[in-house]
């Protein structure tokens, strides 16, 4: 009986990790326990220590439709360059717990600070993509003393969605999330790239993993909560408070808009132009460089990894 009880406890402890078992993360995944709103939750992360450390670390913050899984190429490159790389799954995503609670960028930023504390990392470079760009900015604003440099890769939040995207209740967004299918996920991800390639399919598979889960309803509800978080919590009004060296690196062809499907074709033309939005953001950030990558869409580190990594490494070495 004691052996059966131990097996039961082991299975329960692994439940947050079993849902994505078919998608193999590129490095071993660890976790820490956080206490959030009276709940104990797990936050999963990869911690990749380089063979020849240069004394610096980099924190990779993923976007809404992704997890730490899609950072593989970036992890490999910067680890080989001497950086210790920390790539978490935010609470609510991937291999981390998915608690039903109020989601905020402040909460997610605090989670990452706790993670860094547990790893005894005092200062770090922070790179955020898409929604992760909002989170990276919020982290830098809350913990400037911990942030060496800030890199924003095609970040959401360069415009205030509340000003032109119709409001949706949580229930309305929940119903939309419930209707998700592999085909709808793929169609949306195809909009990230000028030309779709077979090697991008794995990221659709990763996003679609929750569709197989018995508790997909819960996952869909959390997706609705996090959509609302992006919609309600713009960060662009605080750009002028950033003090650390900042790199904005965006794809020339990126036209991503949160809730784009609710706009007419004419309305869509007025928003989501990342080169224009990034140029405006650069003028508000004190110590900022802007790089626009020609022919690139929403995910430079996947579509054009060599060019992306080269530019980010140059920024890290020279700023």
ZAMARGU-4260 file (C-alpha; in steps of 0.2 Angstrom, whole numbers, plus 5000, padded with zeros to 4 digits):
<rodrens>
0) 5000/5000/5000 | 5014/5012/5004 | 5022/5009/4987 | 5005/5012/4978 | 5003/5028/4988
5) 5021/5034/4983 | 5017/5030/4965 | 5001/5040/4966 | 5010/5055/4974 | 5023/5054/4960
10) 5010/5054/4946 | 5000/5068/4954 | 5016/5079/4955 | 5020/5076/4937 | 5003/5080/4930
15) 5007/5098/4925 | 5021/5091/4914 | 5011/5076/4906 | 5000/5087/4895 | 5014/5092/4884
20) 5023/5075/4884 | 5023/5074/4865 | 5033/5090/4863 | 5050/5087/4869 | 5059/5102/4876
25) 5077/5105/4870 | 5084/5105/4887 | 5079/5097/4904 | 5064/5106/4912 | 5065/5110/4931
30) 5052/5119/4941 | 5049/5130/4957 | 5034/5132/4968 | 5026/5149/4969 | 5012/5154/4981
35) 4999/5165/4971 | 4983/5170/4978 | 4983/5157/4991 | 4988/5143/4978 | 5004/5133/4977
40) 5008/5133/4958 | 5023/5126/4948 | 5033/5137/4936 | 5043/5127/4924 | 5059/5133/4916
45) 5075/5128/4907 | 5092/5133/4914 | 5106/5131/4902 | 5123/5134/4909 | 5137/5137/4895
50) 5153/5127/4894 | 5163/5143/4894 | 5153/5156/4904 | 5156/5175/4900 | 5148/5180/4917
55) 5131/5186/4910 | 5114/5178/4909 | 5099/5181/4898 | 5080/5178/4902 | 5069/5173/4888
60) 5051/5177/4889 | 5039/5169/4877 | 5023/5175/4868 | 5005/5171/4871 | 5004/5157/4858
65) 5020/5149/4863 | 5030/5142/4877 | 5049/5141/4881 | 5050/5127/4868 | 5052/5138/4854
70) 5068/5146/4860 | 5079/5131/4856 | 5089/5140/4843 | 5091/5156/4853 | 5096/5145/4868
75) 5109/5136/4858 | 5117/5152/4851 | 5118/5162/4867 | 5124/5147/4877 | 5138/5144/4864
80) 5142/5163/4866 | 5144/5161/4885 | 5128/5166/4892 | 5118/5157/4905 | 5101/5156/4897
85) 5084/5155/4908 | 5069/5151/4898 | 5053/5149/4908 | 5035/5144/4904 | 5025/5158/4912
90) 5012/5152/4924 | 4997/5148/4914 | 5007/5141/4899 | 5015/5125/4894 | 5023/5114/4907
95) 5018/5126/4921 | 5003/5126/4932 | 4987/5134/4925 | 4978/5141/4940 | 4961/5150/4938
100) 4966/5168/4945 | 4968/5186/4939 | 4982/5187/4927 | 4993/5202/4927 | 5010/5207/4919
105) 5015/5212/4937 | 5012/5195/4943 | 5021/5187/4929 | 5036/5199/4932 | 5036/5195/4950
110) 5036/5176/4946 | 5052/5179/4936 | 5060/5189/4949 | 5057/5174/4962 | 5064/5162/4949
115) 5080/5172/4947 | 5081/5174/4966 | 5080/5155/4967 | 5094/5153/4955 | 5105/5167/4963
120) 5105/5178/4948 | 5106/5196/4953 | 5107/5205/4936 | 5101/5198/4919 | 5098/5203/4901
125) 5080/5202/4897 | 5073/5197/4880 | 5054/5196/4877 | 5045/5191/4861 | 5027/5197/4856
130) 5017/5196/4873 | 5033/5192/4881 | 5039/5209/4875 | 5025/5217/4886 | 5031/5206/4901
135) 5049/5210/4898 | 5045/5229/4898 | 5035/5227/4914 | 5049/5217/4922 | 5062/5231/4917
140) 5051/5244/4924 | 5048/5235/4941 | 5065/5229/4943 | 5077/5241/4934 | 5091/5236/4946
145) 5090/5218/4940 | 5089/5222/4921 | 5106/5224/4912 | 5099/5227/4895 | 5081/5225/4887
150) 5078/5217/4870 | 5060/5218/4863 | 5057/5207/4848 | 5041/5212/4839 | 5033/5216/4856
155) 5014/5217/4857 | 5009/5233/4866 | 5016/5246/4855 | 4999/5252/4853 | 4984/5253/4865
160) 4972/5240/4859 | 4957/5246/4869 | 4957/5262/4858 | 4952/5252/4842 | 4948/5234/4846
165) 4930/5231/4852 | 4929/5225/4870 | 4925/5207/4873 | 4919/5199/4890 | 4929/5185/4897
170) 4914/5174/4892 | 4914/5179/4874 | 4933/5177/4873 | 4931/5160/4882 | 4919/5154/4869
175) 4931/5159/4855 | 4945/5150/4863 | 4934/5134/4865 | 4932/5134/4846 | 4950/5133/4843
180) 4956/5119/4832 | 4972/5113/4824 | 4967/5121/4808 | 4963/5138/4816 | 4979/5138/4826
185) 4989/5134/4810 | 4980/5148/4800 | 4984/5161/4813 | 5002/5156/4814 | 5004/5156/4795
190) 5000/5175/4797 | 5017/5177/4807 | 5027/5173/4791 | 5028/5180/4774 | 5031/5162/4767
195) 5025/5146/4777 | 5038/5133/4778 | 5036/5114/4784 | 5048/5117/4798 | 5036/5129/4806
200) 5023/5116/4809 | 5031/5110/4825 | 5026/5126/4833 | 5008/5123/4828 | 5009/5106/4836
205) 5016/5113/4852 | 5001/5126/4853 | 4989/5112/4849 | 4994/5100/4863 | 4981/5107/4875
210) 4967/5102/4862 | 4971/5084/4867 | 4968/5087/4886 | 4953/5082/4895 | 4953/5098/4904
215) 4954/5109/4888 | 4940/5119/4895 | 4951/5125/4909 | 4965/5129/4897 | 4953/5139/4885
220) 4947/5149/4900 | 4965/5154/4905 | 4968/5158/4887 | 4954/5170/4888 | 4960/5178/4904
225) 4977/5181/4897 | 4970/5188/4881 | 4961/5200/4893 | 4977/5204/4902 | 4985/5210/4886
230) 4970/5220/4881 | 4968/5229/4897 | 4986/5231/4902 | 4995/5242/4890 | 5013/5246/4893
235) 5018/5259/4880 | 5013/5274/4891 | 5028/5269/4902 | 5041/5268/4889 | 5049/5285/4894
240) 5052/5277/4912 | 5064/5264/4905 | 5082/5268/4909 | 5093/5253/4903 | 5100/5251/4886
245) 5085/5244/4875 | 5085/5236/4858 | 5069/5235/4848 | 5071/5222/4834 | 5056/5220/4823
250) 5051/5212/4806 | 5048/5224/4792 | 5033/5214/4787 | 5025/5211/4804 | 5007/5217/4805
255) 5001/5207/4820 | 4986/5215/4830 | 4978/5208/4845 | 4960/5204/4840 | 4963/5208/4822
260) 4949/5198/4816 | 4937/5210/4823 | 4943/5224/4812 | 4938/5228/4794 | 4951/5227/4781
265) 4952/5246/4780 | 4954/5247/4799 | 4968/5234/4799 | 4978/5245/4787 | 4978/5258/4801
270) 4986/5247/4814 | 4999/5234/4817 | 5013/5241/4807 | 5028/5236/4817 | 5041/5247/4809
275) 5031/5262/4811 | 5025/5258/4829 | 5043/5253/4834 | 5050/5270/4827 | 5037/5279/4838
280) 5042/5269/4853 | 5061/5272/4850 | 5058/5291/4851 | 5050/5288/4869 | 5064/5276/4876
285) 5079/5286/4882 | 5093/5274/4877 | 5086/5264/4863 | 5092/5256/4846 | 5079/5250/4833
290) 5083/5237/4820 | 5070/5233/4806 | 5074/5216/4798 | 5069/5216/4780 | 5057/5203/4773
295) 5054/5196/4791 | 5037/5194/4800 | 5032/5192/4818 | 5045/5179/4824 | 5062/5184/4818
300) 5071/5171/4829 | 5062/5157/4820 | 5061/5164/4802 | 5078/5172/4801 | 5088/5166/4816
305) 5106/5170/4810 | 5101/5188/4807 | 5092/5190/4823 | 5105/5182/4834 | 5119/5192/4826
310) 5110/5208/4829 | 5105/5204/4847 | 5123/5198/4851 | 5131/5214/4844 | 5119/5224/4855
315) 5123/5214/4871 | 5142/5216/4867 | 5142/5234/4863 | 5129/5242/4875
</rodrens>
